[in-house]
Amino acid sequence: MTDDQEVAKQRDIEAIANLLNTQLQSQGVTVQTTFTDNCLAIMLESSQVPNSEVLVEFIRQELTNLNVESFDQVRVFGRLKNDIFPSWKQEFNLHKQQTVLELAKQGDSQAITEVFNFLLNPHNINAKVMSKNGYLYVVLQAEGKVPNQQQSVSYVRKLINHLELFSLKRVQVYGWLKGAGSHAWTQQIDLTEFPTES
């Protein structure tokens, strides 16, 4: 790497830290950036654990808009202020278009919804997925009859393991008759209590 490239890279890192700190200050999030292992590392700190799903997507969009060319790989960490170790970590390639499956494995709710629907549509089940603070909420709907609870929960367990979403604390599954005003059943899955399924 030439001296000019090194200077340009450092300027990008400083500019990114300033930009993100300015934009996230109102949310109580402070940003530190470093360049290590040939990638940009971004540490997010707050008095509450920063929301990984929202902030990682925000950072991805901001870096894309900046058209940064001095690095490709980005690692984002979130931790409580004054903690030594991060509560979570996500990594992405800034200049590589990621597949839906790759995004789903990173915990992207929209991508997980697409994967669930692709695999559950043959069973006439429509899925909607939301995530918050390590919890995944899965709403399953079907026309004509309520999705079978035992089968549905089994599908969800297998898909979660297939996507390797081992950082999740818990999954809440809801079964709905399409058009109904409320769910017919709900079941909580605590992933820490079960061995990983193959």
Residue pairs with C-beta under 8 A, 6 or more apart in sequence:
1 9
5 70
8 70
9 35
9 70
9 71
10 35
12 66
12 68
12 70
12 71
13 33
13 34
13 35
13 40
14 33
15 66
16 33
16 40
16 42
16 62
16 63
16 66
16 68
17 31
17 32
17 33
19 62
19 66
20 31
20 33
20 42
20 59
20 62
21 30
21 31
23 62
24 30
24 31
24 44
24 55
27 46
28 46
28 47
28 48
29 44
29 45
29 46
29 50
29 55
30 44
30 45
30 46
30 81
31 42
31 43
31 44
31 45
32 42
32 43
32 45
33 40
33 41
33 42
33 43
34 40
34 41
34 43
35 41
35 71
38 71
38 73
39 71
39 72
39 73
39 74
39 75
39 91
40 71
40 73
40 74
40 75
41 74
41 75
41 77
42 59
42 74
42 75
42 76
42 77
43 77
43 79
43 86
44 50
44 55
44 76
44 77
44 78
44 79
45 78
45 79
45 80
45 81
46 78
46 80
46 81
47 80
47 81
48 80
49 78
49 79
49 80
49 87
49 88
49 133
50 78
50 79
50 87
51 78
51 132
51 133
52 76
52 78
52 88
52 90
52 107
53 107
53 108
53 109
53 131
53 132
55 76
55 78
56 76
56 90
56 92
56 106
57 108
59 74
59 76
60 74
60 92
60 94
63 74
63 94
64 94
68 94
71 94
72 93
72 94
72 95
72 96
73 91
73 92
73 93
73 94
74 91
74 92
74 93
74 94
75 89
75 90
75 91
76 89
76 90
76 91
76 92
77 86
77 88
77 89
78 86
78 87
78 88
78 89
79 85
79 86
79 87
80 87
88 167
90 106
90 107
91 106
92 98
92 106
100 111
100 114
100 115
101 111
101 115
101 163
103 110
103 111
104 111
104 112
104 114
104 115
104 163
105 163
105 164
105 165
107 131
107 165
107 167
107 168
109 129
109 130
109 131
112 129
112 131
112 136
112 163
112 165
113 127
113 128
113 129
115 159
115 163
116 127
116 129
116 138
116 156
116 159
117 126
117 127
119 155
119 159
120 126
120 127
120 140
120 155
123 147
123 151
123 155
124 142
124 143
125 140
125 141
125 142
125 147
125 152
125 155
126 140
126 141
126 142
126 178
127 138
127 139
127 140
127 141
128 138
128 139
128 141
129 136
129 137
129 138
129 139
130 136
130 137
130 139
131 137
131 168
134 167
134 168
134 169
134 170
135 168
135 169
135 170
135 171
135 172
136 160
136 165
136 168
136 170
136 171
136 172
137 171
137 172
137 174
138 156
138 171
138 172
138 173
138 174
139 174
139 176
139 183
140 147
140 152
140 156
140 173
140 174
140 175
140 176
141 147
141 176
141 177
141 178
142 176
142 177
142 178
143 177
143 178
143 179
144 177
145 177
146 175
146 176
146 177
146 184
146 185
147 175
147 176
148 175
149 175
149 185
149 187
152 173
152 175
153 173
153 187
153 189
156 171
156 173
156 189
157 189
157 194
157 197
158 197
160 168
160 171
160 189
160 191
161 196
161 197
161 198
166 191
166 196
168 191
169 190
169 191
169 192
170 188
170 189
170 190
170 191
171 188
171 189
171 191
172 186
172 187
172 188
172 189
173 186
173 187
173 188
173 189
174 183
174 185
174 186
175 183
175 184
175 185
175 186
176 182
176 183
176 184
177 184
